Amino acid sequence: MINENMINENMLNENMINENIINEIEQYSIKISAEHYFEPAGIHGIEHTKRVLLLSAILADLNALSLTEKDILYHAAVYHDIGRTCNGIDHSHGLKSWRKVKDLGILAERNEEFEQILKYVITNHSISDVEVKEFIGSCENIRVKLLFELLKDSDGLDRVRLGDLDVNYLRNGHSKGLVEVARSIYKKD
């Protein structure tokens, strides 16, 4: 469950987090399981995943994503780091996370298009944008590219916990306006 302390009164008053967002993230936060992580209490564990999910939900709302797009983004937020085997730099953890999603049978009821988009988003979130273009080419689907960018930005915004967030790496205009929100979420955690 998302910790209610993560959401402060200012965020509610500014409509940054509305009742729809709270309901949506509650549905997905129950999918976060300690057994999926090599170090559930670590810097890439459960609390990080909850913050990334919350930031993803805010960005989904600000970018007016469809229900299907939100479903993909929220699944990506929940499972993006389950393939990690260390807390250090690991550019292959996106691919390992995708493989773990498949091995666990998490998406048994999803169609092929959903899986392909989710695979793209999770697999590529851990490598640089330049490497994504070099290895697989640029994504032609603007909406899929948006989902990829929103996950990378949500994950990137949580770098406030490390004190090394560089806003120049954020891709979406709305993301750049969420730095203080990310700090507030981390402090409330």
Contacts in CASP RR format, 6 or more apart in sequence:
PFRMAT RR
TARGET T0000
AUTHOR 0000-0000-0000
METHOD contacts of the structure
MODEL  1
MINENMINENMLNENMINENIINEIEQYSIKISAEHYFEPAGIHGIEHTK
RVLLLSAILADLNALSLTEKDILYHAAVYHDIGRTCNGIDHSHGLKSWRK
VKDLGILAERNEEFEQILKYVITNHSISDVEVKEFIGSCENIRVKLLFEL
LKDSDGLDRVRLGDLDVNYLRNGHSKGLVEVARSIYKKD
1 26 0 8 1.000
1 29 0 8 1.000
1 30 0 8 1.000
2 22 0 8 1.000
2 25 0 8 1.000
2 26 0 8 1.000
2 29 0 8 1.000
2 50 0 8 1.000
2 53 0 8 1.000
2 54 0 8 1.000
3 50 0 8 1.000
3 188 0 8 1.000
3 189 0 8 1.000
5 188 0 8 1.000
5 189 0 8 1.000
6 50 0 8 1.000
6 51 0 8 1.000
6 54 0 8 1.000
6 185 0 8 1.000
6 188 0 8 1.000
6 189 0 8 1.000
7 17 0 8 1.000
7 22 0 8 1.000
7 54 0 8 1.000
7 185 0 8 1.000
7 188 0 8 1.000
8 184 0 8 1.000
8 188 0 8 1.000
10 16 0 8 1.000
10 184 0 8 1.000
11 17 0 8 1.000
11 181 0 8 1.000
11 184 0 8 1.000
12 18 0 8 1.000
16 58 0 8 1.000
16 181 0 8 1.000
17 54 0 8 1.000
17 57 0 8 1.000
17 58 0 8 1.000
18 61 0 8 1.000
20 61 0 8 1.000
21 54 0 8 1.000
21 57 0 8 1.000
21 58 0 8 1.000
21 61 0 8 1.000
24 57 0 8 1.000
24 60 0 8 1.000
24 70 0 8 1.000
24 74 0 8 1.000
25 53 0 8 1.000
25 54 0 8 1.000
25 57 0 8 1.000
25 74 0 8 1.000
27 74 0 8 1.000
28 53 0 8 1.000
28 74 0 8 1.000
28 75 0 8 1.000
28 77 0 8 1.000
28 78 0 8 1.000
29 50 0 8 1.000
29 53 0 8 1.000
29 78 0 8 1.000
31 75 0 8 1.000
31 78 0 8 1.000
31 79 0 8 1.000
31 106 0 8 1.000
32 46 0 8 1.000
32 49 0 8 1.000
32 50 0 8 1.000
32 53 0 8 1.000
32 78 0 8 1.000
34 40 0 8 1.000
34 46 0 8 1.000
36 79 0 8 1.000
36 82 0 8 1.000
36 100 0 8 1.000
36 104 0 8 1.000
37 44 0 8 1.000
37 45 0 8 1.000
37 46 0 8 1.000
37 81 0 8 1.000
37 82 0 8 1.000
37 84 0 8 1.000
38 83 0 8 1.000
38 84 0 8 1.000
38 85 0 8 1.000
38 86 0 8 1.000
39 45 0 8 1.000
39 87 0 8 1.000
40 46 0 8 1.000
41 47 0 8 1.000
42 48 0 8 1.000
42 87 0 8 1.000
43 87 0 8 1.000
43 161 0 8 1.000
43 162 0 8 1.000
44 81 0 8 1.000
44 84 0 8 1.000
44 87 0 8 1.000
45 81 0 8 1.000
47 189 0 8 1.000
48 81 0 8 1.000
48 158 0 8 1.000
48 161 0 8 1.000
49 77 0 8 1.000
49 78 0 8 1.000
49 80 0 8 1.000
49 81 0 8 1.000
50 189 0 8 1.000
51 158 0 8 1.000
51 161 0 8 1.000
51 182 0 8 1.000
51 185 0 8 1.000
51 186 0 8 1.000
51 189 0 8 1.000
52 77 0 8 1.000
52 80 0 8 1.000
52 151 0 8 1.000
52 154 0 8 1.000
52 155 0 8 1.000
52 158 0 8 1.000
53 74 0 8 1.000
53 77 0 8 1.000
53 78 0 8 1.000
53 154 0 8 1.000
54 185 0 8 1.000
55 153 0 8 1.000
55 154 0 8 1.000
55 157 0 8 1.000
55 158 0 8 1.000
55 178 0 8 1.000
55 181 0 8 1.000
55 182 0 8 1.000
55 185 0 8 1.000
56 73 0 8 1.000
56 74 0 8 1.000
56 76 0 8 1.000
56 77 0 8 1.000
56 150 0 8 1.000
56 151 0 8 1.000
56 154 0 8 1.000
57 70 0 8 1.000
57 74 0 8 1.000
58 178 0 8 1.000
58 181 0 8 1.000
59 73 0 8 1.000
59 150 0 8 1.000
59 153 0 8 1.000
59 154 0 8 1.000
59 172 0 8 1.000
59 174 0 8 1.000
59 175 0 8 1.000
59 178 0 8 1.000
60 69 0 8 1.000
60 70 0 8 1.000
60 73 0 8 1.000
60 74 0 8 1.000
60 150 0 8 1.000
62 174 0 8 1.000
63 146 0 8 1.000
63 150 0 8 1.000
63 172 0 8 1.000
63 174 0 8 1.000
65 73 0 8 1.000
65 146 0 8 1.000
65 147 0 8 1.000
65 150 0 8 1.000
68 114 0 8 1.000
69 143 0 8 1.000
69 146 0 8 1.000
69 147 0 8 1.000
71 114 0 8 1.000
72 114 0 8 1.000
72 117 0 8 1.000
72 118 0 8 1.000
72 121 0 8 1.000
72 147 0 8 1.000
73 121 0 8 1.000
73 147 0 8 1.000
73 150 0 8 1.000
73 151 0 8 1.000
75 107 0 8 1.000
75 118 0 8 1.000
76 118 0 8 1.000
76 121 0 8 1.000
76 122 0 8 1.000
76 125 0 8 1.000
76 147 0 8 1.000
76 151 0 8 1.000
77 151 0 8 1.000
77 154 0 8 1.000
79 97 0 8 1.000
79 100 0 8 1.000
79 101 0 8 1.000
79 106 0 8 1.000
79 122 0 8 1.000
80 94 0 8 1.000
80 97 0 8 1.000
80 122 0 8 1.000
80 125 0 8 1.000
80 126 0 8 1.000
80 151 0 8 1.000
80 155 0 8 1.000
81 93 0 8 1.000
81 94 0 8 1.000
81 97 0 8 1.000
82 97 0 8 1.000
82 100 0 8 1.000
82 101 0 8 1.000
83 93 0 8 1.000
83 94 0 8 1.000
83 96 0 8 1.000
83 97 0 8 1.000
83 99 0 8 1.000
83 100 0 8 1.000
84 90 0 8 1.000
84 93 0 8 1.000
84 96 0 8 1.000
84 97 0 8 1.000
85 93 0 8 1.000
85 96 0 8 1.000
90 96 0 8 1.000
90 126 0 8 1.000
91 126 0 8 1.000
91 127 0 8 1.000
91 131 0 8 1.000
92 126 0 8 1.000
93 126 0 8 1.000
94 122 0 8 1.000
94 123 0 8 1.000
94 124 0 8 1.000
94 125 0 8 1.000
94 126 0 8 1.000
94 127 0 8 1.000
95 123 0 8 1.000
95 126 0 8 1.000
97 122 0 8 1.000
97 123 0 8 1.000
97 126 0 8 1.000
98 118 0 8 1.000
98 119 0 8 1.000
98 122 0 8 1.000
98 123 0 8 1.000
101 107 0 8 1.000
101 118 0 8 1.000
101 122 0 8 1.000
107 114 0 8 1.000
107 115 0 8 1.000
107 118 0 8 1.000
110 118 0 8 1.000
117 144 0 8 1.000
117 147 0 8 1.000
120 136 0 8 1.000
120 139 0 8 1.000
120 144 0 8 1.000
120 148 0 8 1.000
121 144 0 8 1.000
121 147 0 8 1.000
121 148 0 8 1.000
121 151 0 8 1.000
122 151 0 8 1.000
124 132 0 8 1.000
124 136 0 8 1.000
124 148 0 8 1.000
125 148 0 8 1.000
125 151 0 8 1.000
125 152 0 8 1.000
125 155 0 8 1.000
127 135 0 8 1.000
129 152 0 8 1.000
129 171 0 8 1.000
132 138 0 8 1.000
132 139 0 8 1.000
132 148 0 8 1.000
138 145 0 8 1.000
139 145 0 8 1.000
139 148 0 8 1.000
146 172 0 8 1.000
149 171 0 8 1.000
149 172 0 8 1.000
150 172 0 8 1.000
150 175 0 8 1.000
152 171 0 8 1.000
153 170 0 8 1.000
153 171 0 8 1.000
153 172 0 8 1.000
153 175 0 8 1.000
154 175 0 8 1.000
156 165 0 8 1.000
156 169 0 8 1.000
156 170 0 8 1.000
157 165 0 8 1.000
157 170 0 8 1.000
157 175 0 8 1.000
157 178 0 8 1.000
157 179 0 8 1.000
157 181 0 8 1.000
157 182 0 8 1.000
158 182 0 8 1.000
158 186 0 8 1.000
159 165 0 8 1.000
159 166 0 8 1.000
160 179 0 8 1.000
160 182 0 8 1.000
160 183 0 8 1.000
160 186 0 8 1.000
161 186 0 8 1.000
165 179 0 8 1.000
165 182 0 8 1.000
167 176 0 8 1.000
167 179 0 8 1.000
170 176 0 8 1.000
END
